[in-house]
Amino acid sequence: MYIKRILILIALIGLIFMGSFSFYVYKVMFMSNTSFEGDSIDLYIKTGTTNDQLFRQIDSYLLSIDDFSVLAQRKKYKVRPGKYIIKNGMNNNEIINSLRSNNVTVNVTFNNVKNLNDLAGRLSTQIEADSISFLSSFQSDYFIGKGFDEKNILSMYIPNSYNFFWNTSAEKFNERMFEEYTKFWQINNRVEKANKIGLSKKEVMILASIVYEESKQNIELSRIAGVYMNRLNDNWKLGADPTVKFAAYQLDQYKNTVIRRVLNKHLKIDSPYNTYKYYGLPPGIISMPSIQAVDAVLNYEKHNYYFFAANPNNPGYHSFAKSLAEHKRNARKFHKYLNSKGIKK
C-alpha cells in the first residue's frame, strides 16, 4: 500500500511537471507576446545588428523578452537586416518566422531635387544608407563607366516612386537607378525622339532641367521647350534665367540666398552656365527635371515663338511672343508687377 501511494505521488508530480512544461512550451511558442498599442509596428533592423542588440531593440514591444530569446535560440535565429512588420497579438514563433523571411519593401520617392547633396539627404531618410554613403558613391568610377560626369550624375535618377528593401546599400541603389534610367529611355520611343530632334540623352536632360525650372505648369512645358529649340536651331543664345540663377548660386556671395529677380549684374557672371553669355546648352543639368519636362523636350511644340515672360495676370504661367518688341511689352508688364510687390532682387 505504501509503495502504491509513492508511485501515485510520483505519477502526480510527473503529471504536474509535464503539465507545467507543456504550458511553458505553449506560452513560449504560441501565446501572444506583443505589448504595444495599435495594429502593428514597423521594425527597422540595421545591417550588422547582433542578436543581443535586436533583443534590446524589441524589448519594449514584447511582454517577455526572455521567452522570445529562448525560442529564438532554439530555432537558431540569426538577425537579418531590413524592415519587418510585427502585428499585435503575434506569438514568438510567428514573430521569429516573420523576422526570418518577411523583409518588406519601402516606397522611395524623390522629385524637385536641386543637387546631389539634396538627393543624398532625401534618400537617407527613406532607406538605411546614410547621406555620407550616397555622397561617397557619387564620387565613384561607377558613373563614369555609365557615361555620366559629375555635372550630370543627377540626370540618372528619374523622379518617381520605387520599391526597395530598406537595407539597400547606396551602391545597390545606384545600380537599380541605372536600370530604371535605361528602361525610361527604352519606352515611348524616347531614344528615337531624341535622335530626331538632334539631341543626345544628356542634352535632352540638360534642356529639360531648364524647362522644368522655368515652369511647374505641365500644360506649357512643351511650348517653353519649343522656344528654346527655336533658339538652339537658329544659333541664338538660350538666354535662360534659371541658368543664370544656377551660376550665381555657385558663388559664395549668393550662397543661402534666393534670387527672385534676375538683374544685369547677374547676367555678367562669367560661367559656362550663364546662357546669356555663352551659346548652346550649359555643361550640366541645373536640377532634376520631371518626367513631364523630359517628354516636353522630346515632344516640343512646333511654333514661331522665340520669347516668353511671366504673366502677372495669370501667376505661374507665361506670355509668349514672336518678336522682341512684343516680348519687351510683356516683360515690362511683369517688371511693373514686381515693382508693385517691392521685389527688387
N, C-alpha and C positions, 0 to 999 in steps of 0.2 A: 504493500500500500504506500509505504514511504517513498519507494523508488518511483512508483507511478506518479505521485504528486510532483516529484522532482522533474520527471520527464514532461509533465504537463506545464510546469513553470518554465522550463527551458523552451518548450514549444511556444508558449505565450510571449516570452521575451524575444524569441526569434521572429514571431509574427509582428510584434511591436517594432522590432528593429527593421524588418523588411518593409513594414508599412511606412515607417519614418523615412527609410532610404528611398522608397518608391516616391513618396511625397516630395522628398528633396529633389530627386531627379526630375519629377514632373514640374516642380517650381522653377528649377534652373533652366529647363528646356522649353516648357510650354505655357507657363503663366506670364501674363503681361508684365513687362519690366520697364515701361516708359513712365516718365514723371515730368510731363510738360503740358502746357495748355495748347489748344489748337489741334488741328487735324494732323499736322506733320511738322517736321523741322528739316531744314537743309543742312547737311553736314559736309563741310569742306575739309578734306584731308590733304595736307600739303605733302609734296614729294619729300621723302626722307624721314617721314614720321615713323617712330618706333611704336611697338605695341603699348608700352608703358605710357608714352605721350598721348596715344589715342585714348587710352583708358581715362587719363586725366581730363582729356578734352570732352569726353561724353559723360563724365561722372554726373554732372548736374542734370542730365536728361534722363537718367535711369534711377529706378527705385533701389537697385542693388548692383553696384559696380563689381562686387565680389562674385556674385552669381554669374554675371556676364563674363568676367575674367576666367572663371573656372571652365565654363563651356568653350570659350574661345581657345583655351589651351588644349582642351580635349579634342576639339575639331582642328587643331593645328592651324589656326587662323593666322595669316600674315597680312600686314597692312598693305592696302593698295591705294595710292593717291587718287583723288578725284572728288566729284560731288555725288553725294548719296542722300537719299530721302528716307528718313525714319518716320514711320506712321505711328500715330498714337494707338496704343494697345498692342503693339508688336511684342512678341516674346523674344528671348535671347537667340533662339535658333533662327527665327526669321530675320532678326537684325544682322546676325553674322552672315547669313546667306546673302542678304542684300549688300552688305559691305564687300562681299567677295565678287559679286557678279553684276551688280546693278549700277555701275558708274553711269550717271545720266549726263546728257549734254546741256550746254547753256547756249542761249542766243547771244551772239556777239554782233553788236550793231555800231556802225560809225558813219558819220557824214559831217558836212560842214567843217572839215579838218583843214587847218591853215598850214601846218608844217609837221615835221617828223616828231618834234617834241610833243605837240598836241596829240598826235596819233598814239605815241607811246603811252601817254597819260591815260587816254581813253581806253586803250586795250587792257592796261594793267588793272583797271577797276572791274574788268569783266572776266578775266581768266587769271590763273595763278602767276604766270610770268610777270615780273615787275617791270617798271618803265626803264630801268637801267639795262635789263636784259634785252629789251627791244632796241634801245638806242645803240647798244653794242652790236646787235645783229645787223642794224642798218649800215654799219661800217665794215661789214664782212665782204669778202670777194664774191659771195653768192649772187649779189645783184649785178655785178659787173658781168658775170657769166651768163646772166639772163638778158643782157643788153641795156641795163639801166645804169645811170650815173647818179651821183649824189644830188643833182638838181632835179632828177625825175623819178626817184625811188617812190615817191608818194603816188605817182600815177599807176603803180601796180596794184594799188588797193582800191578796188571798185566798191564804192559805198553801197552797202546793203546789209541784210541781216543773215548771219551764217551760224550753223550749228557746230560747236566744238566741244570736246571734252574739256572740263575746267582746268585740268592739269596739263594742257597742251603747252609745250615749250615755245619760246619765241621762234626758234629755228623751224619747228614743225608748222607753226602758224604761217610763217613766210612761204614755206613750200606749198601749203594749201592755197594761199592767196595767189601764188603764181598760176596754179591750176585754174583758179576761178578767173583770173585775168585772161588766160588762154581761151577758156570757154566763152568768155564775154565777147572776144573778138571773132570767135568762130560762128556765132549765131547772128541772125538778121543781116547776113552779108556785110558785116562791118568792115572786114578787110578789103573786100571788093569796092565798097563805097569810098574808103579812104584812098585807094589807088585811083579811083575815078576822079576825085577832086584834087588829086596831085599832092596829097599829104601823107606822110608816114604816120604810123600809130602814135609815135612820140609827139609829132607835130599836132595831130588831132587833139591829144590830151592837153597840150600847152594852150592851144586856142580855146578849147572847151573850158579850161580853168579861167581864162579871161572872160569868156561869155558868161560863165556862172557868177563871177564877181560883179558883172555889170547888172544882172537882174536875177531875182529869185522867182520871177513870174514865168512859168514854163511856156505860157502861150506866146511869148515874144522872143524866146531864146533863138529860134531858127531865123528870125528876122535880124536880130543882132548879129548872129553868125554870118548872115548874108552880107551885112555891112562890111565886116572885117574881111570876108573873102573877096568882096569887090575891091577893097583897098590892096590886098595882097596881090590879086591878079593884075591890077593896074599899076603895081610897083609904087604904091603910096606907103608912107609910114602909117603904122596902125593907129598911133595916137590914142592909146587906151589908158584912161585914167587909172584903172586898177593896177596896171603895171608900174605906173609912177609911184603910187602908194607903196607897192611892194618894195620898190627900190629905196624909197625913203625909210621904210621900216628896218632896212638893213643897217642904217646909220645910227650911231649912238644917240644923236640928238633927237631922234624920233622914237627911241625905244619907249615902250609903255605909254604911247600917245595914240590918239585916234585922229586921223586926218579926215575931216568931213567935207573939206573944200580944197580942191587941187588949185594951187596958186602958181604964179610964174616962177617963184623960187624953187618949187618942186620940179618944174619942167626942165630946170637947168642941171638937175642931178646927173652926174656922169656915171651911168650904169648901163650895162647891156640889157637891163630890164626896162629902161626908160624908152618906150616905143614912140615917144615924141622926138627923141634924139637920134635913134637908130632905126634902120629899116629892118623889115622882116619880123619873124617871131622872136621872142626872148629865148634865152638858152634853156629855160626850165619852166615847169608849171608854177603858178603863183598860189595855188590852193588845190585841194582835192575837188575836181569837178564832179557834179552829179551825173548820173546815167543820162538824165534828160538833156544835160548840156552837151555831153559827148554825141548823143544822137542828133542834137540840133545842128552840130557842126557837120556831121556826116550827111544830114538831110537839109542843109541850109536853104533858106528861102531865096529863090532867084528873083531879084528886083533891081531897081536902079538907085537905091538909097546908098549914100556914102557917109551920112552923118546921123547922129541921134543925140538927144539931150533929155534929161529927166523932165517929166511933165508935172509941173506944180499943181495942175488941175486934176491930176489922176495919180496920186502918190504911189510909187512903186513901179510905175510904167514910164514909157518914153515916147517922145515925139520924134518922128523920123523925117529926114529931109534929103532931097536930091541935090540941092545946090548949097554952096557955102552961105549965100545971102539968107536963104530960108533958115539954115541952121543957126546963124547968128541971132536971128529973131527969136528962135526957140530958146537959145542959150540965155539971151537977155532976160526972158521971162523967168527962167529958173534962177538966175543970179539975183533978180529983183526979189524973188521969193526967199532966197537965202538971207538977203539983207534984211528983209522984214522980220525974220526969225532971229536976227542977231548972230548968224553963223558966219564968222569971219575967217575961220581956219579949220 
